[in-house]
Amino acid sequence: MDSTLPSGISAEEALAPRRKLRKGTHSCTECKRRKIRCFFHPSSPAACIECQRKDLPCISQDLLDVSLPGTQELKDRLKRVEQMLEGITESLSTSNLSGTDQQQVATDSHLATAARVSESQRLIDGDHQDLGSGRPGQSAITPDISHCSQSLSENLASADLCFAEPGYEDTCRALHVAFPSQHDTKILFNAAKPEIFLQAHVIPYQEIFGDKSMRTIAMLSVHPTVTVHPVILARKLLHLALCVQQLDPSFDTSALQDGGNLVQNMHRYYQLASTVVTCHDDLLDSMEGLECLVCEAMYLVNKGDLRRALVCLRRCCTLSQLMGLHRGGSRQAMPKKLDPATAIDCRFIWSHIAYFERYVSLLLGMPTTITSARFGSEARLPHQIDAEWFERTQADICDSVIARFQQRDYDPHTTRRIDGMLDKLANAMPTSWWNPIHLRPGMGLNEMLERMLSAMMQIIHYNMLTVLHLPHLFQAAGTNEPGHTEDVDPEHSRDTCLYASREVLRRYVGFRSWVRVVYCCRPVDFCAFTAIMTLLLSGMLSQQQQPKGQEVGRSKPHDHHHHHQRVGDRALVEQTLQMLEELNALNGDELTREIIRLTRALVELANYAATDDDAGGAGLHYTCRLATPDEEDALSCGGAGDGGAAPQLYLSIPYFGVVKLESEASFSNATAPGVSPTPLPQSVHSQPGQEVSGALSLSSVFHMAGITEEDPSDFCLDVPMPDMMAGSEEWAFQGVDTTFFDSLMGGGTFPDFPWP
């Protein structure tokens, strides 16, 4: 190549330091950039053929640092492209549209951006080129924006952007453009203070509450660049979604630049991360990929979608085992990390995943996929604090409770053995650790969150104790069932079950008095539901149990031992209801709304039965059983309750059947001399214009449950069968109610389904 200066290069620029080239290098800068052969015509050795054809200066590679004509203009154009990308973020954040409409906004923005950078494309490439058909990661992007996003990809790649994962450039841009502004992210993180919550799932508690060697809010709130691995971008979106979940309902959004609906943005962050990144297994082969799945599972648990959370947790288990985390790192290569700043403890995250997978499985009555694995130890290890040792041991006990439930092993010896394990665990903790939560003014954030974590573990502990003894709640002494012995004391199981339920509600009221965000620590709400149902039903149902699958409770006229505790139990339930109503007013949550609706109906029924007893009547003792097919057909056709009986309540439990609560004694208006008839509570009176009788009409049952209908002929107690993966807004209890009644009835048989 001739050393003659090309046109447009001054003598001053020619005197600039030259770069030493490898021997045999003859191509010019432009041909090297385009990766084509550089040919010179003998008649014009000053410029190669390609540069002459495109009318570009032909510059040797040793003059690479020389500014090209039009370079400043190109930089200005690329700067405008960056400004337009920021505009896309603002438009998506401020948009209050549905997911489809938001996607259309993103499409229009990409199209506008691609059109406006076309001139820059001509400056870079010199002519239009066929962009091809897309890249491997492009399947996760909407096909409508594939062309413009690919064009944008080529333009930004020309600006020396080097992506960490080739082929996923469009995926990275789709994730990065969804971030709020850096200003808003800092505000959200400072308001939610999620640094402990986000890292408590991946590093030991000792490093959080003891050594305090964790990343700060300032570090966690920084946006990654668009060129990083898509898993890093997805993790930031999931962190944002979890951060918004922790915000107090009183959070003022006026300080945010982007504005918009925070709840919709939270759902959008999760949906984008899960549909673009975590659904692709080939992207999750790293510790950051596992962390993304853990964050996704925690988001679903907090949202109340337990079934989908369980699916995600089991993906976490499988991925952890493929990485060899279940082996404790022995003779196993360390899983790769995409970000050197990532702090994840392999052993801790494996035990934490197992803990949550087992407990969610217990709530749903499902078997666990992590069997025979043990995480606890007889004594605390040097690096463990009380909470971590308690959690690991609790995970082992949870496995035993699940195995007992799945095997229908209601042998009292098994119950007594697991009860002993729970008792030993409780006694091993310091007495002060069991104090109910109390957050005093001026308490530091770390101490406050440590107390919250302890309170949640205590609630889960007492809930496990309730679930353990629930099948024995209504057993009579000396029941001669398979596996039962004469020396069984059913009073111990009943007393333990009721005691544990009371402890759950006392701690729940204290916990929710401070933690007002229902999306935070969601499992405690399901524990409260189980405790409420246990206390209310124990006051209504008698003790003697019928054969399995039939009914719970036959008449036992008086139960003096527990009679005086019922008043306190009702007061505790009412206090919990008040707390739930306050939470529902603040958050508008479907789960709390459903718990209130069901509890109010049971309270009315329990109060009616207790009032009759206190007035000197014979007393009402209820039975709990599955409705027969004929009764279900009658209800679905709008039939009334059984005539001549006391009030009844039908609860339709999806995937389980209709549970019927009915009194054994026939209700009669005739009473003992000198005793006035006990009036029905106002909420169980018949509708205006109907004759008031002892039987509870179907419309009154609906009124008790808080359901109103315009046309009585349309009354139907059947709840529409939800989809198996229905969210909390469609199916609030997620199958926790099924597990409760299945345990209460001692593992009764399920109704026959018309399987295809």
N, C-alpha and C positions, 0 to 999 in steps of 0.2 A: 504494500500500500504506500502511495507517495506521501511524503511528509509535508507537501505543500498545504498551506493553511486553507481550509475550506472557506467559502464565502460566509460572512456573518461572524467569523472568529477574529477578534482583534489581535494585534501583536502583543498587547499586554497580557491577554489571556493565554497566548502561546507560550509566554515565559513562566507560566505557573508550573509548580512541581509536577513531574510526570511520574506515572505509576510504572513500575517494572513489570513487564509482561513475560509470560511463559514463552519459551522458544517455540517458534512455529505459529504464533498467534498472528493472524493477518486480518481477521474480520473486524468490521467497524462496530461501534457501540449499538447502533440501531439493529443491525443484523443479528448481533448476539442476543439482544433483548427479545427479538422475535424468533430466535432459534432457527435461523435459516442460513443457507450457504451464502457467503459474501463473494460476489464476482465483480471484477473490474474489467472494463473494456479498454483495449490498448489505446484507443483514440482519446479517452478521457480518464486518465489515471487518478485524477483528484477526487473522484466520487464513484462509489460502486453503482452497479446497474439499478439495484433496488432503491437506493436513495435518490438517484436521478429520476426514477419513475414516479416516486412519491413527492418529489421536490423537497427533500429534506436534506439538512446539512450532514455530510458524511464525516464523522469524527472518529478518530482512532481511539481504541480503548485506553491508551495511556493518557488521554485527555478526558477521562470519564467525569471528572469533577467540574468541567467547564459547563457553565449555564447554557442551555439550549435556547434558541429563540422561542418565545412564547411560554417558557417554563413558569414565569410568574403568573401569567394568565391562567395556566392550567391549575396552579395552586389555588388561585382565587375561586375557580370553578369547583374544585374539590372541597374547599371550605364551605361553599354554599350547599354542596351535597350533605355535609355533616349537619348544617343548620336545618336542612329539610328533614333529616332523620330525627333530629330532636323534635321537630314539629309533629312527626308521626307519633312519637311517644305522648306528646301533650294531647293530640286529638283522641288517641285511644284511651287515655286516662280520664279525660273529661267527658267522654261519650257515655251516655246513660242508656245505651241500647242493649238489645239482646246479643247473645253470643254470635248469631249469624250476622246481625247488622254490624257488630264490631269488626267481624272478619271482612265485611264488605268495605268498611272504612279503611282497614289496612290495605285491602286490594287497591282501592282508589289512590291511596297515598303512594303505594309502590309504583303504580302506573305513572303518576305525575312525576315522581322522582326519576323514573327510568327515561321519561321523555325529556326532562330538563338536563340530564347528563349525557344525552346523545351527542351533543356537540363536543363535550370533553372526550367522548369515545373516539370521535373522528381525529381529534388532536393526538390521542395516544396511539391508536392503531392505524390511522391514515385512511381507512375505508371501513365499510360495514362488512361484518363477517357473520357467517351462520353460527349461532351460539350452541347448537346441538340440542340434545333432548334432556338435559338434566343430569343430576348426580345421585349417588346412592342414597344420601340422606334426604333427598327431595321428596320422597314418598310421604313424609310426615307433614309436608306443607300443602296447603290447598292448591289444587291444580290450576285454579283461575289465576294465581299470581306466579306461576312457575316461570313464565317467559320473562316477565318484568323483573322478578327476583334474580333470575339467572343473569339477566343483563346487568343488574345492579351488582351482582357478584363479580362479574368480569371487570367492571369499572373500578370497584374498590380493590380487587386483587391487583389491578394495575398500579394502584397507589401504594404498592409494597406491603400490603397486608398479608401476613403469613399465618394461616389458621393452624391451630394445633391438631385438628382432626380433618384432614383433607376429605372432601366429598360431603361435608356437613356445613358448608358455608352458609347456605340458605337457612338451615336450622338454627345456626348461631344468631343470624340476624333477626329471625322471627322471635327468638327468646329475648335478645338484647333490646329490641325495640319495645317490648312489653314492660320494661323496667319503668318505674316512676322516676321523676327527676332525683338527682342525688340529694338535693335539698329536702325533698319529701321523705326519702328513705331515712335520712338522719333523724327527722322529726318523729317518724313512726317508731324507729328503734329506741329513741330516747324516751318516748312515751310508754311503750310496752315493756321496756327493760327485759328483753328476752335472752340476754347473754347466758344466764344460767340454764334456762329452759332448753335452749337450742343445743347446749353442750352437755346437758345432763344425760343425754341418750348415747353419747359416744365416748366420754372420758369418765374415769372413776370419780365418785363423789369426794374422795379425799383431795383430788386436785382442784375441785370446785370450792368446797367448804373448808378444806384444811390448808393446802398449799396455795390455793387461789391462783394457780398457774393456768389461767384460761384466757381466751381472747376477749378483748374489751369490746364495748359497743362501737367505738370508733373503728375498730378493725373489722367487725362483722358487717357494718353498714356500708362499706366501700363497694361500689359496683365493679365487677370484673370487666375486662375489656371484651370486645366482640369476638376477638380471635381465640379465646381460650376454648378448652374442650366443652362441648355442649352440656356435659354433666355438671360442670362448674356453674354454668348459667342457670341450669334447672335447679340446682341446689339453692342458688340465691333467690329464685322465684318462690321455692317452697319455704325458705326462711321468711320471706315477706308475707306469705300466706299465714304461717304460724304466728308471725308478729302481729298481724291484724287480728287474729283470733284472741290474742291476749290483751287487746286494748279495752280499757274500761268503757262501758256504754256512754259515759259522759264525755268522752274524748271530743275535743273541739276541732273540727276539720277546717276551720277558716284559715288556719296557718299554712295549709297545704297549697302549693302552687297549682298542682294538677286538678285538685278538687275531685269531683266524681263520687260515686257511691262506693264506700270502702268495702262493704260486704260483696258487692258485685266484683270489685277488683280482686278481693281475696279469692273468690271462686275462679276468676279468670287466671290468676297466677297458678293455682293448683291444676286447672284443666290444661293449660298450655304445657306445664312441665310433665304432666302424666301422659298426655296424648302425643307429645313430640319426642320425649326422651325416655322416660322410665318404662314405656311400653316396648322399647327395643332392647332386648336382652344383650345384644352385642355391644351396647354402649355402657353397660353396667359392670364391666370386668375390672373394677377398681374399688378402693375403699370409699371414694366419694360417691360412686354409684350405689354402694350399699347404704351409705348415709342418706342418699336421696329416697330410697325405698323406706327407710325408717321414718324420715320426715313425712313422707306421704301417708304412712300408716298412722302416725300420731295425729296428723291433720284429720283423718277419717274418724279416728276414735273420738277426738274432741268434738267433731261435728255430730257424732252420734250414729254414724253409719258403721255399726259393728261388723256386719257381715262382709262388707267390702274391705274393712280394715283387716279382718281375719285373712282374707285372700292375699292382701298385700303383705301381712306379717309372715305368711307361709312362703311367699316368694323370698322374703328376707332370710328365712331359715334355710331355704334351698341354696341361695347364693352364698350364705355364710359357710355352709358345709362344703360347697364346691371350692371355696377359698381355703378350706382346711381350718377354719376358726374353731371348729368343734374339737380339734385335736390339741388345742392349746399352743399351737406354734411349734410343736415338736417335730423336727426333721421335715419342716414344711417351709417352702420359700415364702417370704413375706409378700402379701398382696401388694400390687403396685399402687402408687399414689400419683395423681395427676397434678396436685398442687403441693409443693414442699411445705407450705404453711399449714396444711391439714393436720389436725391433731385428733387421732382416733386410736383408742386402745382396743386392740383386737379381742382380747379376752373379755373385757368389760362389755363391749357392744354385743358379743355373742350371748352372754348371760342376760343382758337387758332385753334382747329380742326374745329369748326363750321365756323370760318372765311375763312379758306382755302377751306373747302368743298363747301361753298357757292360761293366763287369767281371762283373756277374751274368749277362749274356748270354753272355759268354765261358765262364764256368763251365758253363753249361747247353748250350753249343753252339748258341745261338740268334743270329739276326741282330740288330743294333742298330737302333733306330728313329731314332737321331741320327747320320745319316751326313753326311760332308763338313764337319761343324762342327769348327773348330779352337780349342783353348783355351790351348795352350802358346805360348811365345814363345822366341826364341833366347836372350834374356838375361832375368834376373829384373827385374821391375818394381820401382820404389822401395817400393811398399807390400806386396811379397811377401816372405815368409820362405822358407827352403829347402824346407820340407815342402809349402807351397802350390804353388810352382813345379814341384816334382817331381810332385805329383798331377795338375796340369793337363797336363804333358807326357806323363805315363803314360796319361792318358785318350786322347790322340791316338794313341799307339802301340797301345793296346788296340783302337782302331778298325781299324787296319791288320791286326792279327792276326785279328780277327773276319772281315774281308773275305777274307783269304786262306783261312780255314777254310770259309767259306760258298761260295766259288768253287772249292773243291777245287784251289787253285793251289799245288801242292807243288813248283813250280819252285825249285831251290836258289838261284837268283838272287834270288827274292822273299824266301826265308828269310834269305839273307845281308844283304839290304837292311834288313829289320826288325831283324835281329841287330845291325847297325851302329847303328841308332837307339837300341836299348837300351844298347849299349856307350857311346855318346856321352852318354846321359843319366846313366849311372852315373859316368862320368869327370868330369862337370860338378859333381857333388856333392862337398863337402869329404870328405877321407879319414876324418875322425873321425865323420862322420855314419853311416858303414857299420859302425862297431863294433857287435858284438852287444849286445843289451840288458843293462844292468847297473844295477840300482837299489840304490844304496848307502844305508845307514841315515842318516836325517836329511835325505834329499833332499826338496825342496819338492814340493807336489802338482803345480804347473804343470810343473816340470822332469820329474817322473816321467811325467806324461801325454804330454808332448812326446816322450819317449823311447819310450813305448809306441806312439804314432802312427808314429814313424819305423820301429820294428821291424815293424809291420804292413805298411807300405809296402814295406819290404825283402823281406818274405816274398812279397808279391804280385808284386814285380819278378822274383824268381827263379822264381816259378810261371809267369809269362808266358814266361820264357826256356825253361822245361821244355816247356810246351805248344807253343811255336814249333818246337822241334827234335824233338818226339816222333814225328812221322810219318817222320823220317829215322833213327830209332834203330837199325833193323835193315836198313838198305839196304847192299848190297855195293858196293864200288868198281866203277865202270864200268857201272852199271846203265843199260841202254839203254831207258828208258821215255820216253814223251812229255814233253818239257820238260826232260829231264835232259841233261847234257853230260858229256864225257869228263873234264873237269878238276874234277869234284866230289870233295871229300874227305869221305866219310861218317864218318871218324873224328872230324872236327871236330864234327859234329852229335852224335855219340854222347858224346864227351867233355863237350861243353857241356851236354847234357841231364842226364848223371849228375852233373856238378859242380853244376848249379843245384838238382837234387833234394837233394843233400847239404846245400847251403846252406840250403834251406828247412827241413829237419829240424833242423839245428843251431840255427837261429834260433827254430824252433817250440818246441823243448825249453826254451830259455832264456826265451822269452816266456811259455809256460804254467807255468813254475816260479814266476812272479810273478803272472800273471793266472790265477787258479784258477776263475773263473766262466766256464763254457762259453758262457753267453749273451752274453758280452762279446767283440766282435771275431770273430764266427763264421766269416768267410771264411777265416781262417788254418787252421781245421780241415779244410776242403775242400782247401786247398793241401797240407796234410800228407798227406792221403789219396792225392793224385796223386803226391807224391814217394815215398811208401812203395811204391806199386804199380810205379812206374818202376824203383826200385832192385832190388826183388825179381825182377821179370820180366826185367830186363836180365841178371841173373846166371843165369837159367834158359834163356833163349831164345838161340839162335844168331843170327848176324848177317845171313845172306843172306835176302832177302825174296822171296816168291813174288808172282805177280800180285795186283793189288788184289782184295779180297773173298775171297781164298782163305785163305792162312795166312801167319803171320809166323814165320820161323825155319826153316832147314834146317841140317843138321849141319855144323858147323865144329869139328873134333875138339878143338882147343885154342885158347884165347884168352889167351895169356900176358900180353898187355898189361894186361888187366883182372883177371886171376886173383888178383893180390895185393891188389886193392882190395875183393874180395868179403867178406873177413873184417871189414874196417872198416865196410863197408856193413851187414852183418848186425848188428854191434854197435850201430850207429847206429839201425837199425830196432828192435832190442830195447830200447834206451834210450827211444825214442819210445813203444813199447808200454807200458813201465812208467809213463810219464807219462800215457798215455791211460787206463790202469787206475786210476791215482790220481784222475784227473778223473771217471771213471765212478763210482768209489766215493763221491766227494763230491757229485756232481750227479745221478747216475742218468740220464744223457743217452743217448738212443737212437742218435744219430750215432756217438758214441765207442764205444758197445757194438758197433755194426755194423762199424766200422773194426777193432776188436780181433778180432772173430770172423773176418772175411775175412783179415786179416793173419796170424793164427795158422795158418790153413789153408795159406796160401802159404809161410810160414816152414817148416812141416813138409815141404812138397814140395821147397823149395829145399835144406833141410838134407839130405834124403834123396839128392837128386841130387849134392850136393857131397860127401857121405860116400862114395858109391860111387866118385867120381872120385879122392878122396884115398886110397882103399884099393887103388888100382892097377887098377881096372876100366877099361872102355872109356869111361866117362863118360856122363852123361845130358844131352842137350840137348833142350829142349822146344820144341814148336810151339804157337802160339796162333791159333786159328781159330774161326769160327762153326760150331756143330754142324749137321749136316745134318738135314733133317726126319725121316729114319728114325731117327737117333740120338736126337732129341728125343722121338719116339714111344716108343722103347724105354725111355728114362728115365722118361717119364710113366707107363709101365706097370709100373715097378718092376724093370726089367732091370738086370743087373750091368754093370760096365765091361768093356772089351774083354779077352778072355782072352789070357794069354801076354804081356801088355805090362806095362810099368812103371806105377807109380801114376799116376792121372789125376785131374783135378779139373774139375768142371763148374760154371760160374758163370752163373746165370740173371739176365740183365740186363733189367729191364722196358723195353718198347718198343724193344728192340734184338735180343735173341735169347739163345741159350745159348752162352757162350764155353767152348771146350774146350781145356784144357791137357793135352797128352799128349807122351810121349817118342817120339822117332823110332826108337830102337833097341829091339828086343824084349828084354824082361827074361828072363834065363835063369839057372837055378840053377847051371849049369855055369860054372866059373870057371877061371882059369889055375892051373897046378900051384903048390901052396904058398900059394895065396890062399884064405882062408876066405870063404864066401858072406857078403855084407854083409846083416846083419839089417835088416828093416824097422823104422822107428821105432815105438815103442809105440803112438802114436796112429794109426798106419795099419795095425795088425794087424787081421786078420779078427776077427769077433765070436767069443766062446767057443763051442766046439763046431763051428766051421767049419774047413775045411782051409786052412792058410796057403799061399798061392800067390803067384806074381809079380804076378797081377792084383789091383788094388785093388777090393775089393767096394764096392757102392753104400753099404752101411751104414758102411764105413770112411770113405768120402768125407764122409758126414754127420758122422761123428765128428771128422774133421779140421776141418770147418767149425764145430764146436761145436754141432751139432744132434743131439738125441736123440729117438728114437721108440720106442714100446713094441712096435709090431708091424712087423717088417721088411717085410712085404708091403705096408705103406702108405707106404713110402719113395717120395718123389717130389721131384725136384729143382726142379720148376717153382715159382717164387715167384708167389703170386696177383697178378694184374695190378692195381696200385693205380689209384685214380682219378687223373685227370690233375692235379687240384689237391689231392691227398692231402697231409696235413701230415707233419712230420718224424717223428711217432710212428708213422706207417703206412709211410712211404717215406723212409728216412733219407738216401739219396744224392741224391734229387730229380732224377736224370738226369745227375749229374756223372760217374757210372760209365759211362754211355752215351757221353758225350763223350770220355772217356779212351780207351776201346777203339776208338771210331771213328777217333780220331787215331792210335792205335798201329798200326792196320791200314791206315793210309794212305788213309782215306776209302773203306773197302770198302763194297760194296753192302749195303743193308739187306734183311732177309728180306721176302718178299711177305706182306702182310697181306690177309685176306679183307674188303676194303672193301665195304660194302653198295652 
